[in-house]
Structures are given as structure tokens and as C-alpha cells.
Amino acid sequence: MSLKKLGWLGEPRENLGRISAIYRDQYRVIMENEEFLTTITGKMRFEGLFPAVGDWVILEEGRINNILERKTKISRKAAGNDVAEQVIAANVDYVFIVSSFNDDFNLSRLERYLTIVYESGATPVFILTKKDIGENIDEKISNLSDIAFGVPIHGITSYDDMEIDELRKYFIGNKTIALIGSSGVGKSTIINKLLGKEIMKTSGIRESDAKGRHTTTTRELFVLEKEGFIIDTPGMRELQLWSADIEQGFSDIEEFSKRCKFVDCKHENEPKCAVKKAVQDGLLTQKRLDNYKKLQSEIEYIEAKQCGGHKYAEKAKITKMMGSLGARKQIKKIKEHR
């Protein structure tokens, strides 16, 4: 398989490969003429440099000794109390945010997924599954459209080949697509349909809650027969932000906030707050504003922790002086100069 077929668009390079799967401390690498399992060098392990599925890497004597710069990366805060980044997938062009029309459909969760995708640099696409057993289809699509300005939304039924084939357009040009979403929403079924064979194990719907039984346990990259790549990911039980493009994900609130009387308006009890007025006028829901504030607080907390020696008191001082948006920008500068 040529480097171009693997998705490499740069000049040819020796010992170049792409990570297609990770099994604890072993990495499956695809190269031009072979595919094999290997490990990273001790130096990379000491420096805390660990490849992600989709990464381009350089090998030396059969081991990975360098990760090339990522054009995009999907990250979240690693589970647990430690403040650490977990890269879910790298060098992705599109992200299919997969949910279903049944009880899994949750606008707040989808807002969170969308925020993470915007921060990654990839392009989001919503895939809503189980259309055949879902309720209030049009209403759910309309509500999602209200928070996902211009983001494509596809409602599909797994056994409808025409609806699945509509997704193939995103792979044109050897693009890489990652699927993210909760367990049991049908990601593995979509992958099997796109690959044209049963690669991923799937299980039926539980009658008790109309959810699929989740089977994916690792992240893995698959090569489509014609062109393109697809990355499956396990269902995310814990989805904490690591960094986020809140302004793009909530562009409506950011636009309203420009009309507030005070630059550092918190949209709470300040006079002449355009955001609160938008809620009163029915142009913005209180729930969306609450979600915005929650994500904003969460990312500020993570960024403050990332600053290390700069204590929370310093961050609070910045927030008081410049408002939350100014605080995020200032904290980003602090991290860049550490």
C-alpha cells in the first residue's frame, strides 16, 4: 500500500508509518509494504510521548521513535482525578458524532461532543441512528439544528443501504473519519456497512431500554476498499473536556454577549445583559445558557490546573479583572510561555 493510499499528502519519507491500533503498550503500524506490532522507544516513554490511532510515526530499527506533527487531534481529559490529556484519535478530517433517536438522544451531551470536535480542528457531522424505532424524529432534528449551526445531520436506519451510502461522500479524497458517541448507538454497524463486511462485532437491541449492546473495546483504524479511513472508538462513559473551542460551539451566545453593556459580563445579574435579554425574548433557551456556563467553568478549571505553579488565586484575579473570556486567553499565554 502506497503512502498516498495510506493518506500521506507530503513528500515521501523513509521509515514512515501510521498507527492503526493500540493494544496496551503495543502499537500496530501500517507501512507501504507491511503491517506489524511494535513498541515505542524508552526515550519516548520517559518523555511521556505516546502515539494515538491515526498518528504518523517514524520508526528506527523496528521501533517507533518519533511522532510527526498532528494536523488535528481529538482529546479529552483522562478519566480520574489526575489532570492529563488523552488523545482519542489524530489526523482526522471529519468526526461522525453518533447518537440515536431513542433514549440516547441528549442535546446537552451532543453539545459537549460538538465542542470537543470544534477544538480538535476536524469537521463535525451528526449521525442519528435507529430512525426506524425512534420517536419525534423531526422535532429532534430541529432541536439539534438549533444548536449545531450549519453542521450536517444524517438520520439513518442501519439496514437502509442508500442512507449508509450517503456517508461515503465524506471519504472522497482519502479522508479519515473518526466515530465518537455513547455505547450501543450503532457505530460498529455503520463501520461494517461502510467496509462491506463484518469486521466489528455487533449485538442486538436490548428490549429493556432499546439500546444496542456495545462491543468495541479499543480504538482502531480501518482502510476502506476504494478510498478513505475510518476510526472506531469505544463508547465514552466519561467525557470531560481537556480544551475546547467554546466560542465556536456557542457562537450564538458569543454573538449576543457582544451587545452586553459590560465587556466582562457574566450573564447573571448585570444590567443591560444582552444574553439574559435573549433568554427573556425566547431567542435563547436557559438550558443552553446553563450548558455554556458549565462548559466554560469546566475548561477554565482544567486550564488553571494546567498552569501548574500559577495558583487558583492568580487565575481568579485574572477572571475578576478581565472576565472569563479574558481569563482563558491569559491562561493560554501563561501555558505557552512556561
Residue pairs with C-beta under 8 A, 6 or more apart in sequence:
1 30
1 32
1 33
1 223
2 32
3 12
3 13
3 16
3 32
4 174
5 174
5 223
5 227
6 18
6 30
6 32
6 223
7 18
7 91
7 174
7 175
7 176
7 229
8 16
8 18
8 56
13 58
15 58
15 59
15 60
16 31
16 56
16 57
16 58
16 59
16 68
17 29
17 30
17 31
17 56
17 57
17 58
17 59
18 29
18 30
18 54
18 55
18 56
18 57
18 221
19 27
19 28
19 29
19 51
19 52
19 53
19 54
19 55
19 57
19 90
19 221
20 28
20 29
20 30
20 35
20 53
20 220
20 221
20 222
21 27
21 28
21 53
21 218
21 219
21 220
21 221
22 28
22 51
22 52
22 53
22 218
22 219
23 37
23 218
25 39
26 37
26 38
26 39
27 37
27 38
27 39
27 40
27 51
27 57
27 64
28 35
28 36
28 37
29 35
29 36
29 37
29 38
29 57
29 59
29 64
30 221
30 223
31 59
38 59
38 62
38 63
38 64
39 63
39 64
40 49
40 50
40 51
40 63
40 64
40 65
41 60
41 63
41 64
41 65
43 65
44 50
44 64
44 65
44 66
44 67
49 67
50 87
51 57
51 64
51 67
51 90
52 73
52 87
52 88
52 89
52 90
52 219
53 88
53 89
53 90
53 219
53 220
53 221
53 231
54 89
54 90
54 91
54 92
54 176
54 178
54 221
54 229
54 231
55 67
55 68
55 70
55 90
55 91
56 67
56 68
56 91
57 64
57 66
57 67
57 68
58 64
58 65
58 66
58 68
59 65
70 90
70 91
71 91
71 121
72 90
72 91
72 92
72 93
72 120
72 121
72 122
73 87
73 89
73 90
73 91
73 92
73 120
73 121
74 87
74 88
74 89
74 90
74 92
74 95
74 116
74 117
74 120
74 122
74 178
74 180
75 85
75 86
75 87
75 88
75 116
75 119
75 120
75 242
75 243
76 85
76 86
76 88
76 116
76 236
76 239
76 240
76 241
76 242
77 83
77 84
77 85
77 86
77 240
77 241
77 242
77 302
78 84
78 85
78 86
79 86
79 237
79 238
79 240
83 302
83 305
83 306
85 242
86 242
88 178
88 180
88 219
88 233
89 178
89 219
89 231
89 233
91 176
92 120
92 122
92 176
92 177
92 178
92 231
93 122
93 123
93 170
93 175
93 176
93 177
94 122
94 123
94 124
94 125
94 170
94 175
94 176
94 177
94 178
95 117
95 120
95 122
95 123
95 124
95 125
95 177
95 178
95 179
95 180
96 125
96 126
96 127
96 167
96 170
96 177
96 178
96 179
96 180
96 181
96 187
96 190
97 110
97 113
97 114
97 117
97 124
97 125
97 126
97 127
97 180
97 181
98 127
98 128
98 129
98 179
98 180
98 181
98 185
98 186
98 187
98 190
99 105
99 106
99 109
99 110
99 126
99 127
99 128
99 129
99 181
99 182
99 185
100 128
100 129
100 130
100 134
100 185
100 186
100 211
101 128
101 129
101 130
101 131
101 133
101 134
101 135
101 137
101 140
101 155
102 130
102 133
102 134
102 135
102 210
102 211
103 209
103 210
103 211
104 182
104 184
104 185
104 211
105 128
105 134
105 140
107 143
107 144
107 147
107 287
108 287
108 291
109 182
109 239
110 126
110 144
110 147
110 148
111 147
111 249
111 250
111 288
111 291
111 295
112 239
112 241
112 291
112 295
113 124
113 180
113 181
113 239
114 124
114 147
114 148
114 151
114 249
115 241
115 244
115 245
115 246
115 249
115 250
115 295
116 180
116 239
116 241
116 244
117 123
117 124
117 180
118 124
118 244
118 245
118 248
118 249
119 243
119 244
119 245
122 178
124 148
124 151
125 151
125 152
125 153
125 154
125 170
126 144
126 148
126 151
126 152
126 153
126 154
127 154
127 156
127 167
127 179
127 190
128 134
128 140
128 141
128 144
128 153
128 154
128 155
128 156
129 156
129 157
129 158
129 185
129 186
129 189
129 190
130 157
130 158
130 185
130 186
130 210
131 137
131 155
131 156
131 157
132 157
132 159
133 205
133 210
134 140
137 155
141 153
141 155
144 153
145 153
147 288
149 251
149 252
154 163
154 166
154 167
155 163
156 163
156 164
156 166
156 167
156 190
157 163
158 164
158 186
158 189
158 190
158 193
161 193
164 190
164 193
164 194
167 190
167 194
168 194
168 228
170 177
170 228
171 177
171 194
171 224
171 226
171 227
171 228
171 229
171 230
172 227
172 228
173 227
173 228
174 227
174 228
174 229
175 228
175 229
176 221
176 228
176 229
176 230
176 231
177 228
177 229
177 230
177 231
178 230
178 231
178 233
179 187
179 190
179 191
179 230
179 231
179 232
179 233
180 233
180 236
181 187
181 235
181 236
182 235
182 236
183 211
183 212
183 214
183 234
183 235
183 237
184 211
184 212
184 213
184 214
184 235
185 211
185 212
185 235
186 212
187 216
187 232
187 233
187 235
188 200
188 201
188 202
188 215
188 216
188 232
189 200
189 202
189 212
191 199
191 200
191 222
191 230
191 232
192 198
192 199
192 200
192 202
194 224
194 230
195 222
195 224
195 225
195 230
196 225
199 222
200 215
200 216
200 232
201 215
202 212
202 215
203 212
203 213
203 214
203 215
204 212
204 213
205 211
205 212
206 212
206 213
214 234
214 235
216 232
216 233
216 234
216 235
217 234
218 234
219 231
219 232
219 233
219 234
220 231
220 232
221 229
221 230
221 231
222 229
222 230
222 231
222 232
223 229
224 230
240 298
240 302
241 295
241 298
241 299
241 302
242 302
243 299
243 302
243 303
244 295
244 299
246 292
246 295
246 296
246 299
247 254
247 325
249 295
250 288
250 292
250 295
252 284
252 288
253 267
253 275
253 284
253 288
253 289
253 292
256 274
256 275
256 277
256 278
256 283
256 284
257 265
257 267
257 274
257 275
258 274
259 274
260 267
260 270
260 272
260 273
260 274
260 275
261 270
261 271
261 272
261 273
262 270
263 323
264 322
264 323
264 324
264 326
265 273
265 275
265 323
266 323
266 324
267 273
267 275
267 276
267 289
267 293
268 276
275 284
275 289
278 284
279 285
279 286
279 289
296 324
299 328
300 315
300 319
300 324
300 327
300 328
300 331
303 328
303 331
303 332
303 335
304 310
304 312
304 315
304 331
306 331
306 335
307 314
307 315
307 331
307 334
307 335
307 338
308 338
310 331
310 334
315 327
315 331
318 326
318 327
318 330
318 331
319 326
319 327
322 329
322 330
